[in-house]
Amino acid sequence: MRRLVSLIAAGALIGLTACGEEGIPRGAVVGSPAPEYSATALDGEAVSLADHEGRVVLLNVWATWCPPCREEIPALQELHERYVARGLDVVGVSIDGRGERDNIPAFLDGFGATYPIWLDPADRVTSVFRTQGVPTSFLIGRDGTLLWRHVGPVTADHAELNRLLGEHL
C-alpha cells in the first residue's frame, strides 16, 4: 500500500513538473506590453487604456470597502497634481459592485480626489491584469509597456515609483 501511494505521489509530481509554469497565470508582466483594457467612466462613457496612448498611466485598482485603498487616495491625488502636466494620467479602477456605483462620487469628494475613475463592477481588471487583491497599481509607459506592478497602497514618496516617473515623464 505504501508503495502504491509513493507511485501515485511520484506520478503527480512528474505531471506537475511537466506542466512547468505555462499553466500558472502570471498576470501582466513588467517589461511586456500592458494588456488591452477598457471600462466605463463615472459619466458612463466608454474608456480604455488605448485612449491614453503617448502618456504614462498609473492604473490603480481599488474598492470603497478596502481600508488600504482609502489610505492611498490622498497619495494618488498628490501624484496626479504633481505630474499631470508632465504627462502622467492617474486612473483609479473601482471594482465596487453595481449597487455601489452611485456612492463613488461622494466617497471620492470626501478625499478631494479629482483624477479619473473608471468603473468595473464585473471586476474584469482582475482577470485581464491577474491581480491578487486590492489595492494593486500598474505603471504603464508612453509606449504601452508595463513598467511597474505594486500590490498594496501607493505612497507619494515611493522610491521606485518616483524613480520610474522621473525616467519616463
CYANA upper distance limits for C-alpha pairs under 8 A (distance plus 0.5 A):
  1 MET  CA      5 VAL  CA      6.88
  2 ARG  CA      6 SER  CA      6.67
  3 ARG  CA      7 LEU  CA      6.65
  4 LEU  CA      8 ILE  CA      6.71
  5 VAL  CA      9 ALA  CA      6.60
  6 SER  CA     10 ALA  CA      6.54
  7 LEU  CA     11 GLY  CA      6.56
  8 ILE  CA     12 ALA  CA      6.67
  9 ALA  CA     13 LEU  CA      6.65
 10 ALA  CA     14 ILE  CA      6.64
 11 GLY  CA     15 GLY  CA      6.58
 12 ALA  CA     16 LEU  CA      6.65
 13 LEU  CA     17 THR  CA      6.59
 14 ILE  CA     18 ALA  CA      6.58
 15 GLY  CA     19 CYS  CA      6.99
 16 LEU  CA     20 GLY  CA      7.35
 19 CYS  CA     23 GLY  CA      6.97
 25 PRO  CA    130 ARG  CA      7.59
 26 ARG  CA    130 ARG  CA      7.46
 27 GLY  CA    128 VAL  CA      7.91
 27 GLY  CA    129 PHE  CA      5.62
 27 GLY  CA    130 ARG  CA      4.75
 27 GLY  CA    131 THR  CA      7.43
 28 ALA  CA     32 SER  CA      8.02
 28 ALA  CA     34 ALA  CA      6.90
 28 ALA  CA     35 PRO  CA      7.35
 28 ALA  CA    128 VAL  CA      8.34
 28 ALA  CA    129 PHE  CA      5.58
 28 ALA  CA    130 ARG  CA      7.16
 28 ALA  CA    146 LEU  CA      7.90
 29 VAL  CA     33 PRO  CA      8.43
 29 VAL  CA     34 ALA  CA      8.28
 29 VAL  CA    146 LEU  CA      7.37
 30 VAL  CA    145 THR  CA      8.10
 30 VAL  CA    146 LEU  CA      5.45
 30 VAL  CA    147 LEU  CA      5.92
 30 VAL  CA    148 TRP  CA      6.40
 30 VAL  CA    149 ARG  CA      7.40
 31 GLY  CA    145 THR  CA      6.51
 31 GLY  CA    146 LEU  CA      5.98
 31 GLY  CA    147 LEU  CA      6.45
 32 SER  CA    145 THR  CA      6.02
 32 SER  CA    146 LEU  CA      6.26
 33 PRO  CA    144 GLY  CA      6.11
 33 PRO  CA    145 THR  CA      4.78
 33 PRO  CA    146 LEU  CA      6.25
 34 ALA  CA    140 ILE  CA      7.33
 34 ALA  CA    144 GLY  CA      6.30
 34 ALA  CA    145 THR  CA      6.02
 34 ALA  CA    146 LEU  CA      5.57
 35 PRO  CA    128 VAL  CA      7.18
 35 PRO  CA    129 PHE  CA      7.42
 36 GLU  CA     48 SER  CA      8.23
 36 GLU  CA     49 LEU  CA      7.20
 36 GLU  CA     50 ALA  CA      7.91
 36 GLU  CA    128 VAL  CA      8.37
 37 TYR  CA     48 SER  CA      6.19
 37 TYR  CA     49 LEU  CA      6.36
 37 TYR  CA     50 ALA  CA      8.46
 37 TYR  CA    125 VAL  CA      7.78
 37 TYR  CA    128 VAL  CA      7.60
 38 SER  CA     46 ALA  CA      7.74
 38 SER  CA     47 VAL  CA      6.07
 38 SER  CA     48 SER  CA      4.43
 38 SER  CA     49 LEU  CA      6.93
 39 ALA  CA     46 ALA  CA      6.56
 39 ALA  CA     47 VAL  CA      5.98
 39 ALA  CA     48 SER  CA      6.70
 39 ALA  CA    118 TRP  CA      6.54
 39 ALA  CA    119 LEU  CA      6.53
 39 ALA  CA    120 ASP  CA      6.33
 40 THR  CA     44 GLY  CA      6.12
 40 THR  CA     45 GLU  CA      6.05
 40 THR  CA     46 ALA  CA      5.14
 40 THR  CA     47 VAL  CA      6.07
 40 THR  CA    118 TRP  CA      5.87
 40 THR  CA    119 LEU  CA      5.67
 40 THR  CA    120 ASP  CA      7.39
 41 ALA  CA     45 GLU  CA      5.73
 41 ALA  CA     46 ALA  CA      6.80
 41 ALA  CA     47 VAL  CA      6.75
 41 ALA  CA    116 PRO  CA      8.05
 41 ALA  CA    117 ILE  CA      6.62
 41 ALA  CA    118 TRP  CA      4.91
 41 ALA  CA    119 LEU  CA      6.45
 42 LEU  CA    105 PRO  CA      8.42
 42 LEU  CA    117 ILE  CA      6.81
 42 LEU  CA    118 TRP  CA      6.62
 42 LEU  CA    119 LEU  CA      7.07
 47 VAL  CA     51 ASP  CA      7.33
 47 VAL  CA    118 TRP  CA      8.16
 48 SER  CA     52 HIS  CA      8.09
 49 LEU  CA     53 GLU  CA      7.64
 52 HIS  CA     56 VAL  CA      8.15
 52 HIS  CA     57 VAL  CA      7.75
 52 HIS  CA     89 ASP  CA      8.19
 53 GLU  CA    142 ARG  CA      6.73
 53 GLU  CA    143 ASP  CA      7.50
 53 GLU  CA    144 GLY  CA      7.55
 54 GLY  CA    141 GLY  CA      8.48
 54 GLY  CA    142 ARG  CA      4.88
 54 GLY  CA    143 ASP  CA      6.78
 55 ARG  CA     87 GLY  CA      5.79
 55 ARG  CA     88 LEU  CA      6.60
 55 ARG  CA     89 ASP  CA      7.39
 55 ARG  CA    141 GLY  CA      7.44
 55 ARG  CA    142 ARG  CA      5.10
 55 ARG  CA    143 ASP  CA      8.49
 56 VAL  CA     87 GLY  CA      6.53
 56 VAL  CA     88 LEU  CA      5.30
 56 VAL  CA     89 ASP  CA      6.64
 56 VAL  CA    139 LEU  CA      7.69
 56 VAL  CA    140 ILE  CA      6.16
 56 VAL  CA    141 GLY  CA      5.23
 56 VAL  CA    142 ARG  CA      5.35
 56 VAL  CA    168 HIS  CA      7.85
 56 VAL  CA    169 LEU  CA      7.61
 57 VAL  CA     88 LEU  CA      6.21
 57 VAL  CA     89 ASP  CA      5.25
 57 VAL  CA     90 VAL  CA      6.33
 57 VAL  CA     91 VAL  CA      7.54
 57 VAL  CA    138 PHE  CA      8.35
 57 VAL  CA    139 LEU  CA      6.20
 57 VAL  CA    140 ILE  CA      5.55
 57 VAL  CA    141 GLY  CA      7.18
 57 VAL  CA    142 ARG  CA      8.25
 58 LEU  CA     88 LEU  CA      7.69
 58 LEU  CA     89 ASP  CA      6.69
 58 LEU  CA     90 VAL  CA      5.21
 58 LEU  CA     91 VAL  CA      6.60
 58 LEU  CA    137 SER  CA      7.26
 58 LEU  CA    138 PHE  CA      6.18
 58 LEU  CA    139 LEU  CA      5.04
 58 LEU  CA    140 ILE  CA      6.92
 59 LEU  CA     90 VAL  CA      6.69
 59 LEU  CA     91 VAL  CA      5.47
 59 LEU  CA     92 GLY  CA      6.49
 59 LEU  CA     93 VAL  CA      7.60
 59 LEU  CA    137 SER  CA      5.99
 59 LEU  CA    138 PHE  CA      5.58
 59 LEU  CA    139 LEU  CA      6.84
 59 LEU  CA    140 ILE  CA      8.19
 60 ASN  CA     90 VAL  CA      8.07
 60 ASN  CA     91 VAL  CA      6.64
 60 ASN  CA     92 GLY  CA      5.22
 60 ASN  CA     93 VAL  CA      6.40
 60 ASN  CA    135 PRO  CA      7.38
 60 ASN  CA    136 THR  CA      6.39
 60 ASN  CA    137 SER  CA      4.78
 60 ASN  CA    138 PHE  CA      6.98
 61 VAL  CA     92 GLY  CA      6.49
 61 VAL  CA     93 VAL  CA      5.25
 61 VAL  CA     94 SER  CA      6.66
 61 VAL  CA     95 ILE  CA      7.69
 61 VAL  CA    125 VAL  CA      8.28
 61 VAL  CA    134 VAL  CA      6.67
 61 VAL  CA    135 PRO  CA      5.96
 61 VAL  CA    136 THR  CA      5.75
 61 VAL  CA    137 SER  CA      6.60
 62 TRP  CA     66 CYS  CA      7.68
 62 TRP  CA     69 CYS  CA      6.14
 62 TRP  CA     92 GLY  CA      7.38
 62 TRP  CA     93 VAL  CA      6.57
 62 TRP  CA     94 SER  CA      5.65
 62 TRP  CA     95 ILE  CA      6.81
 62 TRP  CA    134 VAL  CA      5.91
 62 TRP  CA    135 PRO  CA      5.43
 62 TRP  CA    136 THR  CA      7.62
 63 ALA  CA     69 CYS  CA      7.04
 63 ALA  CA     94 SER  CA      5.72
 63 ALA  CA     95 ILE  CA      6.02
 63 ALA  CA     96 ASP  CA      5.87
 63 ALA  CA    134 VAL  CA      7.75
 63 ALA  CA    135 PRO  CA      8.22
 64 THR  CA     69 CYS  CA      7.70
 64 THR  CA     70 ARG  CA      7.44
 64 THR  CA     94 SER  CA      8.20
 64 THR  CA     96 ASP  CA      7.22
 64 THR  CA    104 ILE  CA      8.02
 64 THR  CA    107 PHE  CA      8.13
 65 TRP  CA     96 ASP  CA      8.44
 66 CYS  CA     70 ARG  CA      7.03
 66 CYS  CA    134 VAL  CA      7.70
 66 CYS  CA    135 PRO  CA      8.26
 67 PRO  CA     71 GLU  CA      6.89
 68 PRO  CA     72 GLU  CA      6.95
 68 PRO  CA    135 PRO  CA      7.36
 68 PRO  CA    152 GLY  CA      7.64
 68 PRO  CA    153 PRO  CA      6.23
 69 CYS  CA     73 ILE  CA      7.12
 69 CYS  CA    134 VAL  CA      7.51
 69 CYS  CA    135 PRO  CA      5.99
 69 CYS  CA    153 PRO  CA      6.75
 71 GLU  CA    153 PRO  CA      7.53
 72 GLU  CA     76 LEU  CA      6.72
 72 GLU  CA    153 PRO  CA      5.85
 72 GLU  CA    154 VAL  CA      6.13
 72 GLU  CA    155 THR  CA      6.95
 73 ILE  CA     77 GLN  CA      6.64
 73 ILE  CA    111 PHE  CA      7.43
 73 ILE  CA    113 ALA  CA      7.49
 74 PRO  CA     78 GLU  CA      6.64
 74 PRO  CA    111 PHE  CA      7.12
 74 PRO  CA    112 GLY  CA      8.27
 74 PRO  CA    113 ALA  CA      7.73
 75 ALA  CA     79 LEU  CA      6.71
 75 ALA  CA    154 VAL  CA      7.27
 75 ALA  CA    155 THR  CA      5.83
 75 ALA  CA    156 ALA  CA      5.27
 76 LEU  CA     80 HIS  CA      6.58
 76 LEU  CA     90 VAL  CA      7.58
 76 LEU  CA    154 VAL  CA      7.70
 76 LEU  CA    155 THR  CA      7.98
 76 LEU  CA    156 ALA  CA      7.33
 77 GLN  CA     81 GLU  CA      6.70
 77 GLN  CA    112 GLY  CA      8.28
 77 GLN  CA    113 ALA  CA      6.19
 77 GLN  CA    114 THR  CA      7.45
 77 GLN  CA    115 TYR  CA      7.15
 78 GLU  CA     82 ARG  CA      6.53
 78 GLU  CA    156 ALA  CA      7.05
 79 LEU  CA     83 TYR  CA      6.46
 79 LEU  CA     84 VAL  CA      8.38
 79 LEU  CA     90 VAL  CA      8.11
 79 LEU  CA    156 ALA  CA      6.51
 80 HIS  CA     84 VAL  CA      5.89
 80 HIS  CA     88 LEU  CA      7.54
 80 HIS  CA     89 ASP  CA      7.36
 80 HIS  CA     90 VAL  CA      6.18
 80 HIS  CA    115 TYR  CA      7.02
 83 TYR  CA     87 GLY  CA      7.06
 83 TYR  CA     88 LEU  CA      5.95
 84 VAL  CA     88 LEU  CA      5.17
 84 VAL  CA     89 ASP  CA      6.52
 84 VAL  CA     90 VAL  CA      8.40
 86 ARG  CA    169 LEU  CA      6.43
 87 GLY  CA    169 LEU  CA      6.60
 88 LEU  CA    169 LEU  CA      7.65
 89 ASP  CA    115 TYR  CA      8.34
 90 VAL  CA    115 TYR  CA      6.55
 90 VAL  CA    116 PRO  CA      7.45
 91 VAL  CA    115 TYR  CA      6.84
 91 VAL  CA    116 PRO  CA      5.67
 91 VAL  CA    117 ILE  CA      6.27
 91 VAL  CA    118 TRP  CA      7.64
 92 GLY  CA    115 TYR  CA      7.96
 92 GLY  CA    116 PRO  CA      6.84
 92 GLY  CA    117 ILE  CA      5.15
 92 GLY  CA    118 TRP  CA      6.56
 93 VAL  CA    117 ILE  CA      6.30
 93 VAL  CA    118 TRP  CA      5.21
 93 VAL  CA    119 LEU  CA      6.32
 93 VAL  CA    120 ASP  CA      7.08
 94 SER  CA    117 ILE  CA      7.47
 94 SER  CA    118 TRP  CA      6.63
 94 SER  CA    119 LEU  CA      5.57
 94 SER  CA    120 ASP  CA      6.35
 94 SER  CA    121 PRO  CA      7.79
 95 ILE  CA    119 LEU  CA      7.03
 95 ILE  CA    120 ASP  CA      5.50
 95 ILE  CA    121 PRO  CA      5.52
 95 ILE  CA    122 ALA  CA      7.61
 95 ILE  CA    123 ASP  CA      5.75
 96 ASP  CA    100 GLU  CA      6.45
 96 ASP  CA    101 ARG  CA      7.50
 96 ASP  CA    119 LEU  CA      8.16
 96 ASP  CA    120 ASP  CA      7.70
 96 ASP  CA    121 PRO  CA      5.91
 97 GLY  CA    101 ARG  CA      7.40
 97 GLY  CA    120 ASP  CA      8.42
 97 GLY  CA    121 PRO  CA      5.00
 97 GLY  CA    122 ALA  CA      7.66
 98 ARG  CA    121 PRO  CA      5.98
100 GLU  CA    104 ILE  CA      7.19
101 ARG  CA    119 LEU  CA      8.16
103 ASN  CA    107 PHE  CA      6.63
104 ILE  CA    108 LEU  CA      6.62
105 PRO  CA    109 ASP  CA      6.61
106 ALA  CA    110 GLY  CA      6.89
107 PHE  CA    111 PHE  CA      7.72
108 LEU  CA    112 GLY  CA      6.78
108 LEU  CA    113 ALA  CA      5.86
108 LEU  CA    114 THR  CA      8.38
109 ASP  CA    113 ALA  CA      6.54
120 ASP  CA    124 ARG  CA      7.01
120 ASP  CA    125 VAL  CA      7.69
123 ASP  CA    127 SER  CA      8.10
124 ARG  CA    128 VAL  CA      6.68
125 VAL  CA    129 PHE  CA      6.25
125 VAL  CA    130 ARG  CA      7.97
125 VAL  CA    131 THR  CA      8.08
126 THR  CA    130 ARG  CA      5.50
126 THR  CA    131 THR  CA      5.39
126 THR  CA    132 GLN  CA      8.01
127 SER  CA    131 THR  CA      7.61
131 THR  CA    136 THR  CA      7.30
132 GLN  CA    136 THR  CA      8.37
132 GLN  CA    151 VAL  CA      8.37
133 GLY  CA    151 VAL  CA      7.93
134 VAL  CA    151 VAL  CA      7.64
134 VAL  CA    152 GLY  CA      7.27
135 PRO  CA    151 VAL  CA      6.66
135 PRO  CA    152 GLY  CA      5.67
135 PRO  CA    153 PRO  CA      6.40
136 THR  CA    149 ARG  CA      7.88
136 THR  CA    150 HIS  CA      6.13
136 THR  CA    151 VAL  CA      4.90
136 THR  CA    152 GLY  CA      6.32
136 THR  CA    153 PRO  CA      7.88
137 SER  CA    148 TRP  CA      8.48
137 SER  CA    149 ARG  CA      6.28
137 SER  CA    150 HIS  CA      5.65
137 SER  CA    151 VAL  CA      6.98
137 SER  CA    152 GLY  CA      8.41
137 SER  CA    154 VAL  CA      8.06
138 PHE  CA    146 LEU  CA      7.55
138 PHE  CA    147 LEU  CA      7.95
138 PHE  CA    148 TRP  CA      6.03
138 PHE  CA    149 ARG  CA      5.09
138 PHE  CA    150 HIS  CA      6.95
139 LEU  CA    146 LEU  CA      6.56
139 LEU  CA    147 LEU  CA      5.86
139 LEU  CA    148 TRP  CA      5.44
139 LEU  CA    149 ARG  CA      7.08
140 ILE  CA    144 GLY  CA      6.24
140 ILE  CA    145 THR  CA      6.05
140 ILE  CA    146 LEU  CA      5.03
140 ILE  CA    147 LEU  CA      5.98
140 ILE  CA    148 TRP  CA      7.72
141 GLY  CA    145 THR  CA      5.68
141 GLY  CA    146 LEU  CA      6.82
141 GLY  CA    147 LEU  CA      6.75
141 GLY  CA    168 HIS  CA      7.33
142 ARG  CA    168 HIS  CA      8.20
147 LEU  CA    164 LEU  CA      8.17
148 TRP  CA    161 LEU  CA      8.02
150 HIS  CA    154 VAL  CA      8.27
154 VAL  CA    158 HIS  CA      7.48
156 ALA  CA    162 ASN  CA      8.49
157 ASP  CA    161 LEU  CA      8.48
157 ASP  CA    162 ASN  CA      7.33
158 HIS  CA    162 ASN  CA      6.59
159 ALA  CA    163 ARG  CA      6.54
160 GLU  CA    164 LEU  CA      6.71
161 LEU  CA    165 LEU  CA      6.63
162 ASN  CA    166 GLY  CA      6.51
163 ARG  CA    167 GLU  CA      6.85
164 LEU  CA    168 HIS  CA      6.56
165 LEU  CA    169 LEU  CA      6.13
